[in-house]
Each structure stands twice: as structure tokens, then as C-alpha cells.
Amino acid sequence: PALAIEGVLITMFSSRLSLAQQVADEVRSFFKEQAFETIIPRSVRLAEAPSHGLPISAYDPSSSGGIAYRALAEELLRGDGVAIPRAARNKD
């Protein structure tokens, strides 16, 4: 009963598909402030990471998926009032 949803995350997003943008717009319209700003793209590197037994942050942190998940982590921390050191924000 005490479970709360932190937010709604759009994943497997492909900017090449107009349907993907329409779905993202619809999600943001319906969930408003609950939708995270960060969008996780569809990425081969994200798909490969688990088969190597690694999170994307270790497998390929500079890939589009690695960058997006780092942005999500920062967004979650900011939402919880945690200051993010500048060096951590610029790390690649």
C-alpha cells in the first residue's frame, strides 16, 4: 500500500519512427509531470551489455544508451534533492 511510482520512463525510443514520437507525446500528455525528461533510445549496445554480464555503465558508458541511463540517474537524484557534482555530470 505504501508503494509509490517515481515516474514513467520512455524506453526503446527510435527518433527515426514518427510513431515513436507520437507515443512519447501521448505518454507525456497523459502522465504530465510523472514522465521523466530522459528518454532511453533503442540501442544495440544496450542490448549487448547483458550478454556480457555487464551494466551499460560498465560495458559502454559513452554509448547513447549509457549516456541516457546516466542522465536518468542524475534526473532521479535531482528529484530527490541530491546535488550532483559538476565532475560527475561531465564524465564520459
N, CA and C atoms as a LAMMPS dump frame, in Angstrom:
ITEM: TIMESTEP
0
ITEM: NUMBER OF ATOMS
276
ITEM: BOX BOUNDS ff ff ff
-5.0000000000000000e+02 5.0000000000000000e+02
-5.0000000000000000e+02 5.0000000000000000e+02
-5.0000000000000000e+02 5.0000000000000000e+02
ITEM: ATOMS id mol type element x y z
1 1 1 N 0.808 -1.221 0
2 1 2 C 0 0 0
3 1 3 C 0.845 1.276 0
4 2 1 N 2.066 1.192 0.499
5 2 2 C 2.905 2.382 0.564
6 2 3 C 3.73 2.579 -0.708
7 3 1 N 3.569 1.685 -1.668
8 3 2 C 4.322 1.778 -2.908
9 3 3 C 3.887 3.007 -3.702
10 4 1 N 4.865 3.758 -4.17
11 4 2 C 4.581 4.947 -4.981
12 4 3 C 5.397 4.875 -6.262
13 5 1 N 4.826 5.325 -7.34
14 5 2 C 5.532 5.357 -8.619
15 5 3 C 6.359 6.627 -8.687
16 6 1 N 7.654 6.438 -8.92
17 6 2 C 8.563 7.583 -9.012
18 6 3 C 8.348 8.342 -10.316
19 7 1 N 8.065 7.612 -11.391
20 7 2 C 7.848 8.264 -12.668
21 7 3 C 7.664 7.259 -13.783
22 8 1 N 7.396 7.777 -14.954
23 8 2 C 7.19 6.963 -16.152
24 8 3 C 8.355 7.221 -17.092
25 9 1 N 8.985 6.128 -17.531
26 9 2 C 10.173 6.221 -18.374
27 9 3 C 9.865 5.706 -19.771
28 10 1 N 10.189 6.49 -20.766
29 10 2 C 10.03 6.083 -22.154
30 10 3 C 11.324 5.395 -22.575
31 11 1 N 11.205 4.133 -23.016
32 11 2 C 12.38 3.359 -23.404
33 11 3 C 12.224 2.837 -24.829
34 12 1 N 13.325 2.302 -25.35
35 12 2 C 13.361 1.727 -26.699
36 12 3 C 12.844 2.724 -27.737
37 13 1 N 13.179 3.988 -27.528
38 13 2 C 12.723 5.073 -28.388
39 13 3 C 13.604 5.158 -29.637
40 14 1 N 12.988 5.264 -30.786
41 14 2 C 13.709 5.447 -32.049
42 14 3 C 13.243 6.75 -32.689
43 15 1 N 14.141 7.706 -32.765
44 15 2 C 13.778 9.011 -33.323
45 15 3 C 13.449 8.927 -34.815
46 16 1 N 13.803 7.818 -35.452
47 16 2 C 13.522 7.649 -36.886
48 16 3 C 12.073 7.272 -37.165
49 17 1 N 11.362 6.862 -36.13
50 17 2 C 9.972 6.431 -36.309
51 17 3 C 9.022 7.512 -35.823
52 18 1 N 8.166 7.994 -36.703
53 18 2 C 7.212 9.03 -36.298
54 18 3 C 6.24 8.484 -35.258
55 19 1 N 5.937 7.186 -35.327
56 19 2 C 5.052 6.585 -34.324
57 19 3 C 5.662 6.677 -32.933
58 20 1 N 6.971 6.493 -32.827
59 20 2 C 7.641 6.578 -31.536
60 20 3 C 7.463 7.969 -30.93
61 21 1 N 7.603 9.003 -31.743
62 21 2 C 7.422 10.37 -31.251
63 21 3 C 5.972 10.611 -30.853
64 22 1 N 5.036 10.072 -31.623
65 22 2 C 3.615 10.219 -31.277
66 22 3 C 3.303 9.541 -29.947
67 23 1 N 3.862 8.353 -29.745
68 23 2 C 3.645 7.632 -28.488
69 23 3 C 4.264 8.414 -27.325
70 24 1 N 5.481 8.907 -27.51
71 24 2 C 6.136 9.692 -26.461
72 24 3 C 5.312 10.934 -26.113
73 25 1 N 4.806 11.61 -27.126
74 25 2 C 3.974 12.799 -26.892
75 25 3 C 2.704 12.425 -26.124
76 26 1 N 2.112 11.297 -26.484
77 26 2 C 0.893 10.843 -25.822
78 26 3 C 1.166 10.477 -24.358
79 27 1 N 2.268 9.794 -24.11
80 27 2 C 2.649 9.44 -22.735
81 27 3 C 2.851 10.703 -21.912
82 28 1 N 3.586 11.654 -22.455
83 28 2 C 3.836 12.909 -21.737
84 28 3 C 2.536 13.691 -21.511
85 29 1 N 1.643 13.645 -22.467
86 29 2 C 0.353 14.329 -22.331
87 29 3 C -0.49 13.713 -21.215
88 30 1 N -0.496 12.399 -21.163
89 30 2 C -1.327 11.702 -20.179
90 30 3 C -0.71 11.754 -18.783
91 31 1 N 0.61 11.517 -18.68
92 31 2 C 1.257 11.427 -17.37
93 31 3 C 1.822 12.751 -16.88
94 32 1 N 1.904 13.74 -17.736
95 32 2 C 2.362 15.088 -17.402
96 32 3 C 3.652 15.075 -16.578
97 33 1 N 3.605 15.532 -15.322
98 33 2 C 4.81 15.662 -14.501
99 33 3 C 5.417 14.323 -14.103
100 34 1 N 4.651 13.242 -14.233
101 34 2 C 5.176 11.931 -13.854
102 34 3 C 6.155 11.376 -14.887
103 35 1 N 6.106 11.866 -16.115
104 35 2 C 7.006 11.365 -17.162
105 35 3 C 8.386 11.982 -16.987
106 36 1 N 9.401 11.14 -16.988
107 36 2 C 10.769 11.642 -16.891
108 36 3 C 11.126 12.404 -18.163
109 37 1 N 11.989 13.392 -18.033
110 37 2 C 12.507 14.114 -19.201
111 37 3 C 13.368 13.188 -20.047
112 38 1 N 14.157 12.38 -19.372
113 38 2 C 15.073 11.467 -20.048
114 38 3 C 14.298 10.42 -20.835
115 39 1 N 14.761 10.177 -22.051
116 39 2 C 14.217 9.116 -22.901
117 39 3 C 15.365 8.158 -23.205
118 40 1 N 15.113 6.863 -23.047
119 40 2 C 16.136 5.857 -23.324
120 40 3 C 15.979 5.393 -24.775
121 41 1 N 17.018 5.579 -25.59
122 41 2 C 16.911 5.207 -27.002
123 41 3 C 17.048 3.702 -27.218
124 42 1 N 16.569 3.257 -28.352
125 42 2 C 16.83 1.881 -28.788
126 42 3 C 18.314 1.855 -29.154
127 43 1 N 19.031 0.842 -28.685
128 43 2 C 20.474 0.832 -28.884
129 43 3 C 21.005 -0.598 -28.902
130 44 1 N 21.833 -0.897 -29.88
131 44 2 C 22.468 -2.211 -29.953
132 44 3 C 23.36 -2.43 -28.742
133 45 1 N 24.08 -1.4 -28.324
134 45 2 C 24.991 -1.523 -27.171
135 45 3 C 24.218 -1.852 -25.896
136 46 1 N 23.034 -1.286 -25.73
137 46 2 C 22.197 -1.632 -24.584
138 46 3 C 21.781 -3.099 -24.642
139 47 1 N 21.477 -3.583 -25.819
140 47 2 C 21.073 -4.976 -25.984
141 47 3 C 22.243 -5.93 -25.75
142 48 1 N 23.454 -5.517 -26.087
143 48 2 C 24.639 -6.369 -25.932
144 48 3 C 25.115 -6.476 -24.482
145 49 1 N 24.962 -5.436 -23.712
146 49 2 C 25.532 -5.383 -22.363
147 49 3 C 25.154 -6.587 -21.488
148 50 1 N 23.873 -6.97 -21.387
149 50 2 C 23.532 -8.11 -20.526
150 50 3 C 24.194 -9.426 -20.95
151 51 1 N 24.385 -9.622 -22.26
152 51 2 C 25.016 -10.869 -22.71
153 51 3 C 26.488 -10.933 -22.302
154 52 1 N 27.06 -9.801 -21.946
155 52 2 C 28.424 -9.74 -21.435
156 52 3 C 28.441 -9.691 -19.907
157 53 1 N 27.253 -9.757 -19.311
158 53 2 C 27.152 -9.748 -17.858
159 53 3 C 27.492 -8.409 -17.23
160 54 1 N 27.29 -7.337 -17.983
161 54 2 C 27.661 -6.008 -17.502
162 54 3 C 26.514 -5.026 -17.651
163 55 1 N 26.439 -4.064 -16.734
164 55 2 C 25.502 -2.96 -16.95
165 55 3 C 26.082 -2.046 -18.026
166 56 1 N 25.229 -1.262 -18.647
167 56 2 C 25.695 -0.365 -19.712
168 56 3 C 26.735 0.62 -19.185
169 57 1 N 26.651 0.968 -17.92
170 57 2 C 27.613 1.91 -17.331
171 57 3 C 29.034 1.355 -17.311
172 58 1 N 29.173 0.026 -17.352
173 58 2 C 30.495 -0.594 -17.428
174 58 3 C 30.815 -1.046 -18.851
175 59 1 N 29.82 -1.514 -19.571
176 59 2 C 30.036 -2.062 -20.912
177 59 3 C 30.388 -0.981 -21.926
178 60 1 N 29.59 0.062 -21.99
179 60 2 C 29.861 1.166 -22.93
180 60 3 C 29.189 2.443 -22.434
181 61 1 N 29.766 3.06 -21.406
182 61 2 C 29.135 4.236 -20.806
183 61 3 C 29.013 5.436 -21.743
184 62 1 N 29.803 5.48 -22.817
185 62 2 C 29.731 6.622 -23.729
186 62 3 C 28.766 6.378 -24.89
187 63 1 N 28.111 5.203 -24.904
188 63 2 C 27.111 4.934 -25.936
189 63 3 C 25.87 5.776 -25.665
190 64 1 N 24.988 5.864 -26.652
191 64 2 C 23.772 6.663 -26.46
192 64 3 C 22.946 6.131 -25.288
193 65 1 N 22.89 4.815 -25.143
194 65 2 C 22.158 4.233 -24.023
195 65 3 C 22.831 4.497 -22.69
196 66 1 N 24.163 4.408 -22.665
197 66 2 C 24.911 4.692 -21.436
198 66 3 C 24.72 6.13 -20.991
199 67 1 N 24.768 7.031 -21.941
200 67 2 C 24.57 8.458 -21.644
201 67 3 C 23.15 8.7 -21.149
202 68 1 N 22.176 8.044 -21.783
203 68 2 C 20.778 8.235 -21.383
204 68 3 C 20.52 7.703 -19.98
205 69 1 N 21.062 6.529 -19.653
206 69 2 C 20.846 5.986 -18.308
207 69 3 C 21.558 6.82 -17.247
208 70 1 N 22.71 7.393 -17.578
209 70 2 C 23.374 8.297 -16.639
210 70 3 C 22.509 9.55 -16.423
211 71 1 N 21.92 10.059 -17.517
212 71 2 C 21.033 11.225 -17.403
213 71 3 C 19.818 10.892 -16.54
214 72 1 N 19.278 9.671 -16.691
215 72 2 C 18.151 9.258 -15.857
216 72 3 C 18.552 9.208 -14.389
217 73 1 N 19.717 8.641 -14.095
218 73 2 C 20.19 8.585 -12.708
219 73 3 C 20.321 9.987 -12.129
220 74 1 N 20.864 10.901 -12.904
221 74 2 C 21.005 12.284 -12.444
222 74 3 C 19.641 12.932 -12.236
223 75 1 N 18.706 12.654 -13.138
224 75 2 C 17.353 13.203 -13.002
225 75 3 C 16.681 12.684 -11.725
226 76 1 N 16.854 11.397 -11.452
227 76 2 C 16.293 10.821 -10.224
228 76 3 C 16.924 11.452 -8.982
229 77 1 N 18.241 11.604 -9
230 77 2 C 18.926 12.21 -7.859
231 77 3 C 18.478 13.654 -7.64
232 78 1 N 18.398 14.421 -8.734
233 78 2 C 17.931 15.818 -8.607
234 78 3 C 16.523 15.854 -8.034
235 79 1 N 15.672 14.93 -8.474
236 79 2 C 14.303 14.869 -7.968
237 79 3 C 14.255 14.57 -6.479
238 80 1 N 15.283 13.875 -5.994
239 80 2 C 15.374 13.576 -4.559
240 80 3 C 16.155 14.645 -3.802
241 81 1 N 16.53 15.714 -4.514
242 81 2 C 17.228 16.825 -3.85
243 81 3 C 18.713 16.603 -3.654
244 82 1 N 19.303 15.653 -4.37
245 82 2 C 20.728 15.374 -4.239
246 82 3 C 21.502 16.219 -5.246
247 83 1 N 22.486 16.954 -4.759
248 83 2 C 23.33 17.759 -5.643
249 83 3 C 24.287 16.844 -6.386
250 84 1 N 24.453 17.08 -7.671
251 84 2 C 25.338 16.266 -8.499
252 84 3 C 26.597 17.077 -8.769
253 85 1 N 27.756 16.565 -8.326
254 85 2 C 28.999 17.308 -8.565
255 85 3 C 29.22 17.528 -10.05
256 86 1 N 29.764 18.68 -10.391
257 86 2 C 29.987 19.034 -11.796
258 86 3 C 30.833 17.991 -12.524
259 87 1 N 31.854 17.457 -11.875
260 87 2 C 32.734 16.466 -12.485
261 87 3 C 31.94 15.218 -12.887
262 88 1 N 30.971 14.818 -12.089
263 88 2 C 30.162 13.641 -12.398
264 88 3 C 29.255 13.907 -13.588
265 89 1 N 28.765 15.124 -13.729
266 89 2 C 27.874 15.459 -14.851
267 89 3 C 28.617 15.445 -16.183
268 90 1 N 29.909 15.795 -16.169
269 90 2 C 30.674 15.912 -17.41
270 90 3 C 31.486 14.67 -17.72
271 91 1 N 31.348 13.624 -16.91
272 91 2 C 32.147 12.418 -17.073
273 91 3 C 31.691 11.612 -18.284
274 92 1 N 32.662 11.151 -19.085
275 92 2 C 32.386 10.242 -20.218
276 92 3 C 33.356 9.115 -20.236
